[in-house]
Amino acid sequence: MLTFNVVSEFDGWGIHVERHMTSHFRSQEEALCRANLLAAAIRRHGVRVAVAVNGTSPMVGLRSAHP
C-alpha cells in the first residue's frame, strides 16, 4: 500500500510519499486536498492508497472537501 503522509513542517505543510517530499503547501487544508486528489488518481489504476495526517493512522476512504 502506498501512503501519502500530510505532515507539519517549520514553514507550512508537506506531502511525503515513503521518504520523499512531493509538495509543499501553506495550509494543512491545501495539503490534504492535494494528497486526496493524488490518491484518487492512483486508486483509479487499482493501487491501494491511503492518506495519513501528521503520523496518524491512514485514512483509506477519506475524500477531499474540494472537487
N, C-alpha and C positions, 0 to 999 in steps of 0.2 A: 504494500500500500504506500502511496505517495502522500506525504503530509506537507501542507503549507502552514508554516508557523508564523502568526502575526505577533511580532514582539516589539516591546517598547525599547527605544534607543535614546541616547542622550539628546538628540536633536529632532525627534519625531518617532515614527513607526516604520518598521520594515517587514517585508515578507521574506522568510527564509525557506528554502526547499532543501531538505537534507542539511548540508552545512554551508550552503551558498545563499547569499542575499540576492534576491531578484529585483526588488524595487524599494524605493524609499518614499514615504508619504508624510505629510504634515499632521494627519489625524488618524486615530485608530479606525474611525468610520471609513475613511478612504481606503486604508489598507485592507480592511475586512471585506469591503465591497470588491476590490480588485482580486483578492485571494479567492473569493467565491466565484467570480467570473472565470478566472483561470481554471479552478477546479471543475466547474460545469463544462467547460470546453474539453477538458481532458476526459471527463466521465463519458462524454459522447463517443469516445473511442474505446470504451469498455474497460478503462483502467479505474481501479478503486482509488479514490482520492478523499482525503479528509482535510479539514481546516481546523487549526487549534489556535487559541489566543493566549499569548504570554505563558506558554507551557502548560495550559490546562489540557484536559483530555480532548482528543479530536472530536469535532462535531461533524460527523459524516453527512448528515442530511441538511445542514444549515443552508438556507437560501439568503441571497443578498436582498437588502431592503431597496436597492436601486435596480431598475430594469437594465 
